[in-house]
Amino acid sequence: MVSSPLISGSTSLPDHTQLPESDGTFVKNFQEHPQSLLLTDSIHPIMQQLHPMGDYCIGQDSGIYWRIMDPPERGAEAPDWFYVPNVPATLDGQPRRSYVLWQEFIAPLIVLEFVSGNGAEERDQTPWTGKFWIYEQVIRPAFYGIYEVQKASVEVYRHVENRFEFVNPNEQGHYPIPPMGVELGIWQGQYQNLNLPWLRWWDSQGKLLLTGEERANRLADKLRELGVDPDKV
């Protein structure tokens, strides 16, 4: 049996203000940052519906601390994107520096990793060190997605009875995330100055969730169709 490296019996556990907010590593490529922004921007209207009081947090390349280690960064995973429902937007009036499981207890509903290598790291099931194993056995998000821009693909797992089970795509090739009322899939197109197969959200009717800029552009096009110059409105 593999023994746990968790430290037990501590009476004073560190909180998010006492733990490093970065492990000092570089973002792996120039696509990762806009990809995170795309997911966060377009999901905003859904978050407003689900959480009218703003009781949720979204992490982008932020640490989820799950064990106490020395140095502290070894006790954290930093998903490229994750969402936690039903938690305060801030802690003690401060933005979170990281998400600390022993401080807040609620697991993320979904964790997304963006593959930059061959995907072995994101699928590593080695006990206590493998990223897949840590998400599956310790952090336990309801959904775990592995996105590979080079393959224009995403695979999604759902946490069922202490294990991740692969989710099959629907007829549109999307992966439903029922608690959020959305679907996850691949969209080929232009975002910022990059034309790539992006990871994006659709609603439960299969309608693409737009960014704020895309919504504004759609509105401007409709105004022009009505003979109204949007620049003079």
C-alpha positions as CSV (number, residue, x, y, z in Angstrom):
1,M,0.0,0.0,0.0
2,V,1.3,3.5,-0.9
3,S,1.6,5.7,2.1
4,S,0.2,9.2,2.0
5,P,2.6,12.1,2.2
6,L,0.0,14.3,3.8
7,I,1.0,15.8,7.1
8,S,-1.7,15.2,9.8
9,G,-2.2,16.6,13.3
10,S,-1.3,20.2,12.4
11,T,-3.2,22.8,14.4
12,S,-2.1,25.8,12.3
13,L,-2.4,25.2,8.6
14,P,-1.4,27.9,6.1
15,D,-4.0,29.8,4.2
16,H,-3.9,31.4,0.7
17,T,-2.0,34.5,1.9
18,Q,0.8,32.3,3.3
19,L,1.3,30.1,0.2
20,P,3.2,31.0,-3.0
21,E,0.9,32.1,-5.8
22,S,3.3,30.8,-8.5
23,D,5.7,28.0,-8.9
24,G,8.0,30.2,-10.9
25,T,7.5,28.2,-14.2
26,F,6.8,29.9,-17.5
27,V,3.5,29.6,-19.4
28,K,4.4,27.0,-21.9
29,N,3.3,28.8,-25.1
30,F,1.7,32.0,-26.4
31,Q,-1.6,30.3,-27.0
32,E,-2.3,29.3,-23.4
33,H,-3.1,32.8,-22.0
34,P,-5.6,33.8,-24.7
35,Q,-7.2,30.3,-24.5
36,S,-7.9,30.9,-20.8
37,L,-9.3,34.4,-21.4
38,L,-11.5,33.0,-24.2
39,L,-13.0,30.4,-21.8
40,T,-13.5,32.9,-19.0
41,D,-14.9,35.7,-21.1
42,S,-17.5,33.6,-22.9
43,I,-18.7,31.7,-19.8
44,H,-19.4,35.0,-18.0
45,P,-23.2,35.2,-18.8
46,I,-23.6,31.6,-17.6
47,M,-21.9,32.4,-14.4
48,Q,-24.2,35.4,-13.9
49,Q,-27.2,33.0,-14.3
50,L,-25.8,30.4,-12.0
51,H,-24.4,32.7,-9.4
52,P,-26.3,36.0,-9.3
53,M,-24.6,36.8,-6.0
54,G,-21.1,36.2,-7.5
55,D,-20.4,33.2,-5.3
56,Y,-17.9,31.4,-7.4
57,C,-14.2,31.6,-8.5
58,I,-12.4,30.8,-11.7
59,G,-8.7,30.1,-11.7
60,Q,-6.4,30.5,-14.6
61,D,-3.0,28.8,-14.2
62,S,-3.5,29.2,-10.5
63,G,-2.5,26.8,-7.7
64,I,-4.8,24.4,-6.0
65,Y,-3.1,23.4,-2.7
66,W,-4.0,19.9,-1.6
67,R,-1.1,18.9,0.8
68,I,1.5,20.5,2.9
69,M,5.0,20.1,1.5
70,D,8.4,21.7,1.6
71,P,8.7,23.7,-0.6
72,P,4.9,24.5,-0.5
73,E,4.7,24.5,-4.3
74,R,5.2,20.7,-4.4
75,G,1.8,20.4,-2.6
76,A,-0.1,22.1,-5.4
77,E,-1.4,21.6,-8.9
78,A,-1.9,24.6,-11.1
79,P,-4.6,23.8,-13.7
80,D,-4.7,26.0,-16.8
81,W,-8.4,26.7,-16.1
82,F,-10.8,25.7,-13.3
83,Y,-14.1,26.7,-11.8
84,V,-15.3,26.3,-8.3
85,P,-19.0,27.0,-7.5
86,N,-20.5,28.3,-4.3
87,V,-17.5,29.9,-2.7
88,P,-16.9,33.6,-1.9
89,A,-15.4,35.7,-4.7
90,T,-12.9,37.0,-2.2
91,L,-11.5,35.8,1.1
92,D,-11.3,38.4,4.0
93,G,-11.8,41.1,1.4
94,Q,-8.8,40.0,-0.7
95,P,-8.6,38.3,-4.1
96,R,-7.4,34.7,-3.8
97,R,-3.7,34.1,-4.3
98,S,-4.5,30.4,-4.8
99,Y,-7.2,27.9,-3.9
100,V,-6.6,26.0,-0.7
101,L,-8.6,22.8,-0.3
102,W,-8.1,22.5,3.5
103,Q,-9.3,26.1,3.8
104,E,-12.4,25.9,1.7
105,F,-13.1,22.2,1.1
106,I,-15.3,22.5,-2.0
107,A,-13.7,20.8,-5.0
108,P,-13.6,22.4,-8.4
109,L,-16.5,21.5,-10.6
110,I,-14.3,21.3,-13.7
111,V,-10.5,21.4,-14.2
112,L,-9.0,21.9,-17.7
113,E,-5.4,21.2,-18.7
114,F,-3.9,22.5,-22.0
115,V,-1.4,20.1,-23.4
116,S,1.9,21.5,-24.7
117,G,3.9,18.3,-24.9
118,N,2.7,14.8,-25.7
119,G,0.0,14.7,-23.1
120,A,1.8,12.2,-20.8
121,E,2.0,14.7,-17.9
122,E,-1.8,15.3,-18.0
123,R,-2.5,11.6,-18.1
124,D,0.0,10.4,-15.6
125,Q,-1.6,8.1,-13.1
126,T,1.4,7.6,-10.8
127,P,0.1,7.6,-7.1
128,W,0.9,10.9,-5.3
129,T,2.8,12.5,-8.2
130,G,0.9,11.9,-11.4
131,K,-1.4,14.8,-12.4
132,F,-4.3,12.6,-13.5
133,W,-4.0,10.6,-10.2
134,I,-4.0,13.7,-8.1
135,Y,-7.0,15.1,-9.8
136,E,-8.8,11.8,-9.7
137,Q,-8.0,10.7,-6.1
138,V,-7.4,13.9,-4.2
139,I,-8.7,17.1,-5.8
140,R,-11.7,15.3,-7.3
141,P,-13.3,17.7,-9.7
142,A,-16.6,16.5,-11.1
143,F,-15.1,16.9,-14.6
144,Y,-11.5,16.9,-16.0
145,G,-10.7,17.9,-19.5
146,I,-7.5,17.5,-21.5
147,Y,-7.2,19.8,-24.5
148,E,-4.6,19.3,-27.2
149,V,-4.4,22.2,-29.6
150,Q,-2.0,20.3,-31.9
151,K,-4.5,17.5,-32.3
152,A,-7.5,19.8,-32.3
153,S,-9.1,17.6,-29.7
154,V,-10.4,17.5,-26.1
155,E,-11.1,14.5,-24.0
156,V,-13.4,14.8,-21.0
157,Y,-13.7,12.6,-17.9
158,R,-16.4,12.6,-15.2
159,H,-15.7,11.6,-11.6
160,V,-17.9,8.6,-10.8
161,E,-17.4,6.4,-7.7
162,N,-13.9,7.5,-7.0
163,R,-12.7,7.1,-10.6
164,F,-12.6,9.2,-13.7
165,E,-14.8,7.8,-16.5
166,F,-14.4,8.9,-20.1
167,V,-17.3,11.0,-21.4
168,N,-18.5,10.3,-24.9
169,P,-19.2,13.3,-27.1
170,N,-22.7,14.0,-28.3
171,E,-23.8,14.2,-32.0
172,Q,-22.2,17.6,-32.4
173,G,-18.9,16.4,-31.1
174,H,-19.4,18.3,-27.8
175,Y,-19.0,17.2,-24.2
176,P,-22.0,18.1,-22.0
177,I,-21.2,19.5,-18.6
178,P,-24.8,19.3,-17.1
179,P,-24.2,21.1,-13.8
180,M,-23.2,24.2,-15.8
181,G,-25.8,23.8,-18.5
182,V,-23.0,24.0,-21.2
183,E,-21.1,21.8,-23.6
184,L,-17.3,21.8,-24.3
185,G,-15.8,21.3,-27.7
186,I,-13.4,22.5,-30.4
187,W,-14.0,25.6,-32.5
188,Q,-11.8,26.5,-35.4
189,G,-11.5,30.2,-35.9
190,Q,-9.8,33.5,-35.2
191,Y,-9.4,34.8,-31.6
192,Q,-7.2,37.8,-31.1
193,N,-4.5,37.3,-33.8
194,L,-4.5,33.5,-33.9
195,N,-6.5,31.2,-36.1
196,L,-6.5,27.9,-34.2
197,P,-8.8,25.0,-33.0
198,W,-9.8,26.7,-29.8
199,L,-11.5,25.1,-26.8
200,R,-14.9,26.7,-26.4
201,W,-18.3,26.6,-24.7
202,W,-21.7,26.0,-26.2
203,D,-25.1,26.2,-24.5
204,S,-27.3,23.1,-24.0
205,Q,-29.0,23.9,-27.3
206,G,-25.7,23.8,-29.1
207,K,-25.3,27.6,-29.5
208,L,-21.8,28.9,-29.3
209,L,-21.2,31.1,-26.3
210,L,-19.7,34.4,-27.5
211,T,-17.1,36.6,-26.0
212,G,-18.0,40.2,-25.1
213,E,-16.3,41.4,-28.3
214,E,-18.1,38.9,-30.4
215,R,-21.5,39.9,-28.9
216,A,-20.7,43.6,-29.6
217,N,-19.7,42.8,-33.2
218,R,-23.0,40.9,-33.7
219,L,-24.9,43.8,-32.4
220,A,-23.1,46.2,-34.6
221,D,-23.8,44.1,-37.7
222,K,-27.5,44.0,-36.8
223,L,-27.6,47.8,-36.5
224,R,-25.9,48.1,-39.9
225,E,-28.6,45.8,-41.4
226,L,-31.2,48.3,-40.0
227,G,-29.4,51.2,-41.6
228,V,-27.9,52.4,-38.3
229,D,-24.2,53.4,-38.0
230,P,-23.1,51.8,-34.7
231,D,-20.2,54.2,-34.5
232,K,-22.8,57.1,-34.2
233,V,-25.1,55.5,-31.7
